[in-house]
């Protein structure tokens, strides 16, 4: 029975709802609103903005749906923004079912459907571009729902959310929907500052309780001793302890019983492992175990695309089947409809048939390397409970709505682009948040697969904290700066930028940072005393040692780079019949090149060794460049399939070497200096180190330990001091630096009094160019060389202006498809050099250089090649190619709609878009 106070509160709430559209909205629902949903909807009905932070699956989108309902009742527009196209497509489909296709539109970078509708779903970048262009589509706008607003922390795209929030007209209500963040009050406080009347509604309650388990070998055990859900542990309501049964299982699998690597066939030393724990459980066995426990459907998180695809292959090879005959038939029918839309020649390169086999069996992979249409069909079949297991990368946790009964984490370590690191408690919360389907499951389950490097206590600590702070990634870009200056002038632009969430956070953090610096300075004084040496200045000795270590590291990196580059150049220069010296690596000796790989990057040629063995040879196999030492004639019909023809050719190879037969006249030499230029400086530093008085100190190692602590703490303290100095007016200061670059390259002209800027013609054109390389792209446009290019050439040029490869290593650029492309690529590099120098001189993050990895695939595709032909010789996955092709289309579309560009270039941009927008690139992501 409710208390009098609760009855009074409910009565007041009903009075608030009376006279609004909320009672009518409730009537459309098949469920009662949760307290946090009802509170947020009431605030929206009162005309307030809201920040709703709640766990995944809690139903926060209902608040956005009420805002749309109210907009329809008021005959006003509502925009629903999402961070990714897949989520936009999904929301568009849902809203069309409710309001009909005439009332709902969709706008993404490559799709435009009913853009003037009363309800429009769009990516956040599209809304940002509308605001800067003062688009008429904004007329009548009353509500903006910003779904997944915690994307504001994204390093590359987060600034867009702040731009939209700052620039939306004040009469527009913003409904911000966020995952549970630990600083929701701080973010909500900023929203209230810049937008006014913003209420913060936070719910920590998962609609479906989450229970956590660990799989040790074939054993599935609870993580905690208490029968307690994640919410209670994370909120600190209950002090949970590690399950004793888990401790016991882990001890039986402890290092004393661990088989050493390379000793798999021998008897293990020390105590024996418990039965069943001697080998890692296969993925198919894990799934079978979950199936027996009634824990499917499940999302199986594997932090690599290759791992996801391999998991599907392993389950297929294990003959795992999770579907009934009826379910398999339904899946096959859906897949056949997809196959009908794809040319037969592309199905093989897309590995459609193996993908289809896994889906029919009830499992599939889901990652960015898949075609969008493939990912979408997986999502649809999983939502219909036909597919039971999805092997996914972490991007799924941030994307579309795909809840499951269980979530499996294969590892707690991921590669962050630089190194392998343990996932944070916030990331753990996001990943496991997919477990438990509201209205279907009574409880959700997360399962972590145990490995010898995992401590139960560390896992329990990870699983019992819910810290996911939202930190701004906002920074002024060249495009943003020119748009703001054109609309508001310099002084008002500075004020606008100082109202950003980034500046709001910076101002709040200074007090705590200053306190931290004072504490560190006291520790530094103690460290300095402990490392004092009676023989000399140990700080000086430590500096020499650090200089030596840094130089040795640089030399090693230079040597590796030079060796790799020389090896790649030599592989590109050899021809069939060249006898080459193989420098180290896994294969030594001499060989003859019998077949050339046509790959543009890192080719893997086929060679025949002196022993008559055929090998595929790539740069990874070599410790340096190939040296062409001789030449022999390869028989015209040589295939290498017959042992006799291999023996005969190997004999010819040995004879050529024995006779010292010279190589072809135009054979190149690929000697490289490596890092020899560093050796003299390294030797000089080593000598100085040995001659230093402290080198002979008997307590040198003890001093060194203290010195290492001193150096690390000093470095951190200096960084904190710099942060404090830069916190005040940080964003405005960065804006001033951006303006200096724009002025240097002719995009801004200072006024006579130096207080403001005027935008040049180049600056006006820059206002309509959006992207990571916005200024570089604009500078290339200013050369005038893009005008008059053929459509396929323009596609190739835009490709190197947008593409950024996943792997960070240097490799030589390929020969360009045409002289014009080669000329523009060279000129772009020449433009990029002074630009990046200017940025680095001012302390700005330098613009990324142009990359050649997409040039040939995009050129071939624009000329009408098949997908197989376009991707041959590259390491691009089909899904990546489609994603980058759509970004090329987006940039070309910017050119086509930029009225300040020459008409001939505008026409060329439209033609280039038409040449790309076909086949797998043109397929809509929106399911029919």
N, C-alpha and C positions, 0 to 999 in steps of 0.2 A: 504494500500500500504506500502511495506517495505521501510525503509530508506536506503540511500546509504551505511551507515555503516553496516547495517544488510545484504544487498546484497553482500557487500565485504566479510563479515564473512562467508556467505553461500558458496561463490565462493571458498574461501580458504579451507573450509571443504570438498568440492567436490574434490579439488585437492589432499587433504590428502587421500581420499578414493580411488582415481584412482590408480590402480596398486595393490590394496589389494583385498581380497575376500569379502569385505563388500558390494559392489554393487550386487554381485551374491547372497549374503545372503538376501539382501533387496528384491530381485526378488522372493524369496521363501515365503515371508510373504504376508498375506492378508490385512495388515494394514501398515500405515506409522509409523516409529519409532518416539517416543517422543524425545524431545531435549536431555534429560538426557540419554536416551538409545543410541541415535546416538553418543553423546560425549563419553560415556563409550566404545562403540564398536570401535570407531576410536582410542582410546588409546590402546585397546587390539591389534588392527591391527598394531599399531606402535611398538608393542613389550613391552608395559608397563604392569605392574600389576595394578589392579584397586580395589578400595573399593567403592561399590555402596550401598548407604544407601537411602532407599525409603520406603514409607508406604506400608502396606500389600495390595496386589492387583495392585500395580503400574506397574508391568511388568518387574521387575529387572531381572528375570530369563532369559529374552531374551538375556541379555549380556552374560550369561553363555552358552546359546545355540549358540551364535555367536562364542564363543571360541571353542566349539565342531566342528562347521562348518569349522572353520579355521584349526583346527587340522586335520580334514579329508582331507582338500585340501593340507596340507603339509605332509600328510602321517605320522603324529605323533599321539601319544596316548593322550587321554583326560580322566581324572578321575573326576567324579561328586560326591562330598561327601555331605552327609546329616547327621543330628544329630540323626535321628530315622529311624527304619526299614520301617515304613509305608510310609515315604516320599521317601525313596530309591525305594521302590516297585512302587510307583506312577510315579516317574521320569523314572524308567526303562521301564514301560509300554508305556509312552509317547515317549521315544526315539526309542523304537522298532518300533513304528508306522511310524517314520520318516526315520530311517536308516536300518530297517530290523533286524531280530533276529541274523543274522550272525555277525553283526557289534557291537552289544551291549551286555555287560555282567553285571552281578549283583553279588555283594559280600556283604553279611551281616554275622552276627555271626553264623547263622544256614543255610544259603543258598549260594550256589556257582553255578552260571550259566555262562558259557562261559567266564571264568576269564581272558583269554588272548586276549579278543577282543580289538579293537582299542578304543572303548568307554566303560568304566566300571563305573557303578554306585555303590557306596559303602557307608557304614557308616564310619564316621571319624576315629573310633577306628581301623577299618580294615587297613586303610592307615597308621596309626601310627605304627601298628604291622609290616607292610611291611617294613617301613623305618628302624626299629630296626633290622629286620631279613635280611636287604639288599637283598630283594626279587628280582628275575630276572624279575618279572612282571613290575618293575619300568623302565626297559630298554625302551628307546624311548619315555618316558613321556615328553610331552611338555606343557600341561595345567592342572591345578587343579582348579576346580570350587568348592568353599566352600560355600554351601548354608546355610542360617540361621547362619552365622558366629557369630551372637550375642549370640549364645549358649556358647561362650567362657566364659560368666559370670556364667554359671551353676556351683553350688557349688561342685557337685560330678564329673562331666565329663568335665568341661570347660578346664581343663589343656591340654586335648588331642589336642585341636585346636592350642594352642600355640606350643606344641611339633611338630606338623606337619608343621606349618609355619616356625619354626626355622630350622628344619632339612631337608626340601625339597631341592634338588639340586638348585643351584643359577640360572641355565638356565631354570627352570620351571616357567612359568607365573602363578601367583595366581590371580584368579578372586574371590574376597570376596563379597558376597551378604548379606546384613544386613537389618533388620528392621530399622526404623528411630531411631537413638540414638542421644542423646544431646551432646555427646563428640566424634562425628565422626572424627573431625580434630585431636584429640589426638590419637585415634586409628590408623588413617591413617598415622599420623606422625611416630608412632612406626613401622608400616608396611614398610614405606619408609626407616627407619633406618636399619631394619634387612633384608629387601629384595631388597631395592633400586628401583628407578623408579616406585613408586606407586602413582597413581593419585587418588584423592578423588572426587567422584561425588555424591553430595547430592541433593535429590529432596524432597521437603516438600509437593508437590502437589499430592493430591489424584485424581486418574483418574475419580472417581465418587464422587461428593461432599456428605458429611455426614451431615445429619440434626438430631438434638437431641431432644428427647421428654421425658416426664414423664407421667406415667399412675397413676392417683390418683383415686382409685375406678374404675368405668367404664369409666372415662374421660381421653382421650388422648390429652395432651396439649403440646405445644412447651416449651422447657426449657428456651429459650431466647426470649426476646420481639422482637428483630430484626430477619428478615428472613435471617439468616446468616449460612454458612456452617462451619464445625469444623475447616478447615484449616485457614480460615480468623481469627477466634477467637484465635486459638492456636498460630498463628504467631504474634498476637498483632496488625494486620492491622485494626481491628475493636474492639472498646470497647463495648462489649455486656452486656446487663443488664437482670436480671431475669424477666421472663414473669409475668406481674401483675395478669393475670388470674390464673397462677400457685400459686402465693402467696395467692390469694383469696381462692382457693380450699384448700390449706394447712391450712390456718387459720380456715376454717370451720371444719377442722379435727384436730384442735389443742388440747393440753392436757386438756383444759377446757371442751372439749366435748368428751374426750376419756373414753371409758368404762373401769373400773378397772378390772384387772384380777380376775376371779372367780365370777364376777357379771354379767355374760352374760345374765342371765334370768331376772335380776332386772332392774329397770329404771335407766338410767345413770344420774349421778349428774351433775350439771352445765348446760351450754348451750348445746342444742341439735346439733347433727351432721347434716351436709347437707344430703339431700336425696341421697341414693345410696352409702354412705360412711360408713355405720354402720358396714359393714363386709368386711373382706379381700376378694378381687376378686379371684375366683378359677383360676387355671392355664388354665383349659379348656375355661373359659370365656375370659381370656386374649387372647388366641389364636383365639377364635371366633371373638373377637373385631378387632384383627389385620387382620383377613381374610376379614372382611367387609370393612376395610380401604385399602385393596389391598396391604398389607405389607408382605405377604408371598411370598416365603419361608423365614423362620426365624431360627436362632440358639438361643436357650433359655439357657443361662448359669446359671447353678445351681452348687454351689461349694461343692457338695457331690455326690458320686455314688448312695447312697441310695435315695437321693432326685430326681435324674434323673429317676431312675427306678419307684419310686412312682408317678412321674409326668405322666409317660406312663400309669400306672394303673388307675390313676385318670381320665385321658382323655378317656380311654377305658370305664370306668364305667359311664362317662357322655355321652357315645354313640357319641363321637365326630368323624366325618368323614370328611376328607379333600380331598379325592380322588374320581375321577369318576370311573364308573364300568370298563372302559377300562384301566385306570391307576392301579386300584386294581388288575386286571388280569395280567398285566405285572409284578407287584411286586410279586404276588403269584408264577408266573412262575420262577422268579429269585430265590425266596426262596426255592422252591421245589427242584431246582438244588443243592442248598446248603445242604438241608436235606438229599438228596440222598447220599451225601458223608459222612454223620455222622451216626454211628451205632444207631439203635433205642433206645437201653438202655441208651445212653448218651443224647438223645434229651430232656428227662424229667429233668435231673439234670441241663441242660443248659437253662431250662425254654423256650424252643424253641417255643412252641405253643402260649404262651402269647406274646412273642417277635414278632412272625409272625403276630398275630392279630393286634398289634399296627402298624406295618409297612404297612400292607394292608390298614389300615385306614389312613395312611399318616404321622405317627409320630413315633419316635424311640429315644432311649437313645444312648449315645456314651461316653464311659469312659474306663479306663484301666482294669476294671473288666470283660469286655466282651471278648469273644474269638476274636483273630485277624481277623479271617475270617468273624465274625459277624460285626465287626467294618468296615471292608472293603466293605461289601455289603451295609451297611448304607451309606457310603461315595459315592459309585457308584450310588445308587438310588437317593440320594440327588442331586448329580451333574446332573443327568438326569431329575431333577425337578419332580420326581415321589413322593418322600417323601417331605413333605412341612415343617415339624418342627422337629428339632433335639434338644433334651435336653442333654446338654453336660457339662462336667467339664471344667475347665480352660485349661486343657492340649490340648484341641482342638485348642485353639488360637495360640499355639506354634507348631502345627504339620502340618497335611496335608492341601492341598489347597481345602478348602470347603467354598467358598464365598456364601453369602446369600443376600437377599434384606434388611433384618432387623436383628438386634441383640437385644435380650432382656436380661437385667441384673436383676435377681430377687432380689439380695442384693448387697450391696457394701462392705460387710464384709465377710472375708474368714478365715478359720483355716489354719495357716501356719506351723502346726506341734507342736506348743507350746501354742499358744493362738489365739483368734479371733481378727483379725486386719482389718482395712479398707484397701481396695486395693489402690495402688499408682496411680498417674496420668499416669505413664508409663504402668502399667497393664491395666488401663482403656482404654488407646489408643490401646493396643494390642487386647483387647477383642472386642472393637467396630470396629476395623479395618477390621473385616470380612464382614461388611455391605457394600453392593453395588457391583454388578457384572459388571465388565467391558464389554462393548458391549451388555449388556442386560438391565441394570437399568440406568435410567437417574440420579437417586440419591439414596443414601443409608440412612438407618434410624437406630438410636439406641434408645431404649426405656428402661428407668429405672423404675421399679415398686416402687412407693412411699411407705414408712412406717413411723410411727410416730417418729422414731429416726432420720429421714433424714431431714436436713436443705437444702432448695433450694439453698441458697448462697454457702454452702459447695459443693453441687453437681456441681454448675456452676463453682466453682473454680477448681474442679477436671476435668471438661470437657473442660476447657479453657487453660489448661497447657499441654505441650507435653515435659515432662522431663523423659527421659529414659537413664540414663548414663550407659555406658558399663564398668563394673569393673572386672578386672581380678580375677580369682579364682585359678590361677596357684600355685602349690606347688610341690616340688620334692617328688616323691614316691620311694619306695624301688626298684621297677622294673626299673623305669626311671633312677635312680642313677646307678644301676649296668650296664645297657646298655650304658649309657654315659661314665662311667669310662672304660668300656671294649674297647670302640671305640676311646676315646679322651684323657684319663688320667685325673688326678685330676685338674690340673691348667686350662686346656682348658675347662673342664666341668664347672668349676666355671664361666669362661668367658661366656660360652653359656647361663648358667642360668641367669647371670646378664643382658643378652640381652632380657629377657622375658618382656612381656607387664606389668606383675606385678611389676617388678623392675622399669620399665619406669614410671609407675604411681606413685610409692612410691617416687622416686626422685623428681618428680614435685610437690608433695604435702607437702614436708617438710617446705617450706617457709611459706605457709599459716597456717600450724599447729602451727609453732613457734609463729606467730603473735596472734593466738587464745589463746595460753597458757599465753602469757603476759597479755592479756586482762582479762583472768579468774583470774590470780593471784591478780590483782587489786581489782576485785570483792570479792575475798576470804578475803582480808584484811578488807573490809567494813563489811562483814558478821560476821567475828570474833569479831569485836568491838561491833556489835549490840547484840550479844548473851552473852556478858560478864555478870556474875552474882556476886553481892557483897558478897554473902555467900560462894562461893567456885568456883572450876574449873568446868565450865559447859561442857567443852569438855570431861572431864573425866566422868561426869554424863551421857552424851549422848552415850559415848562408852559402858558403862554398859547397858544402855537401849537397844542398838542395839544388843549386845551380847545375852541379854535375849530373844529378839524377834527372833533372828536366832535360838537359842537353842529350843525355843518353837515350831517353825516351823519344825525343824528337828525331834523333839520328836513326833509331830503329824503325820508326814510322816512315821516315823518308826512304830508307832502304827498301822496306816492303812495298811502298808505293812505286818507286822506280823499277823494282824488279817486276811487279805486276804489270805496269804499263808497258815495259819492254817486252814481256811475254805476250801480251795481247797484240802489240804491234807486229811481232814476229809471226803470230798465228794468222794475222790478216794478210801477210806478205807472201806466205809460201804458196806454191802451186803443186799440182799433181806431178809426181816424179821427183820432187826435191828430196834429197837424202839429208836428214837433219840430225844434229847432236842433241840428245835430250838432257837438259841440265837438272839432274837430281829429281826430287819429288819421289813419287811412288814408283816411277819407271825410269830406269837408267839405260844407257847405251845409245845405239843409233837405230834409226828407223827411216822408212821411206813413206812419203805421203801418198796414199792410194785413193783417197776420196775427200773432197772438201765439203764442209758443212756450210750451208748458205746463210746461217744466222748472222745478223748484223752485229750482235754483241756477243762476245765471248764464244766464238765458234768452237765446236768439238769435232776436229778433223779425225778421219780414220787413218791410222798408220800401221805399217807392217814392220815388226822388229826383226833383228838379225836372227832370232830363234824361230821366225815364221809365225809369230802370233799377231793377230789383229787387235788393235787397241783404239779406243776413242780418247782423244787427247784435248784437254782444255787448259786454260791458264792456271787453274787450281792445281793441276798436276805438275807444274813446273816451278823450279826455284830460280828461274831467270828466263831470258829469251832463248828461243831455238836458234841454233847456228846452222846455216845451210852449208854443208861440207862437200856435197857431190850431187850428181844427178843421174838417174837411170830412166829408161823408157818403160812405161807401164803398158803391158799388152792391152789392146783395145777391148777385148772381151773379159778382162779380169774382174771377177766378182768376189774372190776370197772364200768362196764356199767350199772349194775342193782342196783337200790337204796337198795334192800334187802342185796345183798352181801357187799355193802359198810357199811351198818348199822351193820351187823354181825361182820365184821372185826374191825370196830371202837369199838364195845363192847369188843372184845378180847383184843384190845389195852388198853382200860381203865382197864380191869381186871388185865392185866399184870402189869400195873403201880400201881394199888391198892395193889396187892399181893407182890410188890417189887421183882418181878421175875428178877433174875440177867441176865446181858448180856452174850453173848457167851464168852468163856474163853480167846480167842485171841483178844478180842476187845481192841483197842488202846485208849489212852487218848490224847487229843490234846490241853492241856493247853498251853498258851503262855504268856511270860512275858510282851509283849507289849513294852512300852517305860518307864517302871518303873526305868530303870537305869539312865534315864535323870532327874528324879524328884528331886533327891538330889541336883544336880548342878543347876537346875532351882530355887529351893527354896533358895539356897545360893546366887544366883544373885539377887533375889527379896529382900532379907534381906540387901544386900549391897546397893541396890538402895534406900530402905527406910531410911537407915542410912546416906546416903550422904547428906551433908549440903544443896545442891541445891534443894533437894526434898521438903524442907519447904518454898522455895521462893514463894512469892505471885505473881511474874511475870514469873513463871516457863513456863506457856503455851506460852507466848510471846517469851521467850528465845528459846523455843523448835521450834517454827516456823522458826526462823532465823537459828537455829542449823541444822534443816532438809535441808534448802537450802545450808548451808555451807557444810554439809556432801556430799550431792549429787554433788555439784560443785567440791568439792575436789576430789571425786572419778573420775569424768569425766576428771579433770585436770591431775590426776596421770596417767590415761589411755592414755591421749594425750602425756604426757611426755614419757611414755614407747613406744608409737608408734613412736615418733621421734627418740628415741634411737635405735629402731629396724629397722628404715627405710633404713639406709645405709647398703648396701650389705645384705638386708633382705633374699633374696632367696638363696644366696650363704651360708649365715650363717645357714639357715635351712638345706641346703644340707650337711653341715659339721655335723650337729646333726644326720641326717639320716645315714651318714657314720659311726658315732660312734656306732649306734645301729647295723648296719650290721657287723661292726668289732667285737662287743661284742658277737654276735651269730655265728661267724665263716664264714661269707660270704665274708669278705674282710681281706687281710693281709697287714699291713703297710710295706712300703719299709724300708730299713735300715736307710735312712736319714729322714724318717718320712714325706717326701714330696709327696708321691704318694701311691697308693694301687695296689695290684694284686688281681684278682678275683679267689676265691677258686672254687672247683667243685660245691659246694652248690650254689655259686653265679652264675655260668654258668647256672645251672638249673633254678634259679630265673629269669634270663633274659627272659624266655619264659612263665612266669606266669603273667597274667594281671588280675587285679581285685582289689576291695576295701581291701581284706584281702590277698594281694599278699605274704607278708613275712610269715604270719601265715600258709597259704596254703603250702608254700615251706617247712616250718619247719615240718609240718605233713608228707609231702612227704619224708623228710629226715629220719623219724623214720623207714621207710621200711615196715610199717604195711599195706600199701595199696596194696602192691604186693601180689597176691594170693587171693584177695577178690573175691567173686562172683560178677557178674555184678550188681545185685540189691543192694548188700552191698556197692559197690563202688559209685553207684548213691546216696545212702543215705548219705555217708560220704561227698561227694562233695556238697550235698544239704545243710548241716549245715555250710559249708565253704562259700557259696555264699548268702544264704538267709538272708534277713533283713526284719523283720515284720513291718507292717504299724503302729501297736499300740505299744506304748512304756510303757509296764508295765511288771513287773516280774511275772512269773508263773512257777510252778515246771515243770521240764522236764519229759516227759513220759517214761515209760519203753521202752527200745530200742528193735527193731525187733530181733536182734541177739546179742550174747555175743561179737562178734568181733566189731560190730558197737558201742556197749556200751563202750568197752575198748578204742577204738580210740576216741570217744567223750570225755571220761574222760581225756584221755591223752592230747587232744587238749585244754581243759580248763586249764590243768596244764601247758601247753606250753604258752597259752595266758597270764596267770597271770604275769610271769616275763617279758614278752614282753611289756605288757601295763605299768608295773611299770617302765621299762627302758625308755619308751617313755614319760611318765609323768615327770620323773626326769629331762629330757632334754627339757621339754616344748613343746613336739610334741603332736599333737592330737592322742590319743590312738587308736589302732586298735580295731574295734568292736568285741565283744566276739562272739563265735559261737552260732547259734540259732537253736533250735530243731524243729521249727514249720513246716518244710518241710520234715523232715526225713521220717515219716510214709507214707504220700501221695506219695513221690517219690519212696520209697521202694515198695509199693503196685503196683504202675504204672509200674515199671520196671519188676515186676513179672507177668505182664499181666492182672492186675485187670482192671475193667471198670472204667471210670471216676467217676461214682457215688460211687463206692466202695472206690476208692482212696481218694476222698474228704470227705467221711462220717466222721463226728466227728471233722471236722476242720472248721475254719472260712475263709478258702481260697475261693475266687471267681474263677470260671473256667478260666477267662482271666488271673488272677494273677498266677494261677498254670501253665498255658501254658508259660507265660512270664518267670517265674522262671525255668521251665523245659528247656527252650531254653538257659538260662544262665548256667544251669548245663551242657547242651550239649556243650556250648562254652568252659567251663573249661575242660571238659573231652577231647575235641578236642585239647586243648592246651597240655594236657598230651600225647595224641596220637602222636602229631607232635614234641614232645620234644625228640630229639635223645639222650639226656644225661640221660634219664630215663631208668630203666631196661626194656628189651624187653617184659617180662611177664606183666608188668604194662601197657605198651603201647598196647599190645593185649587186655588186660582187659578193657582199656579205649575205644577201638573201639567197643568191645562187649557191653559195658555199653551204648554207644551212640545208638547202634542198638536197645537195649531194651527199650529206652525212645522214640526214634523217630518213633512213630506210632500214629494212630488215630488222635485226635485233635491236638496233638503236631506236627505231621508231615505235616499237611495241609499247602500248600504254601499260603503265603499272597498275591501272585501275581495272580490277576484274569485272568482266561483263556479267 
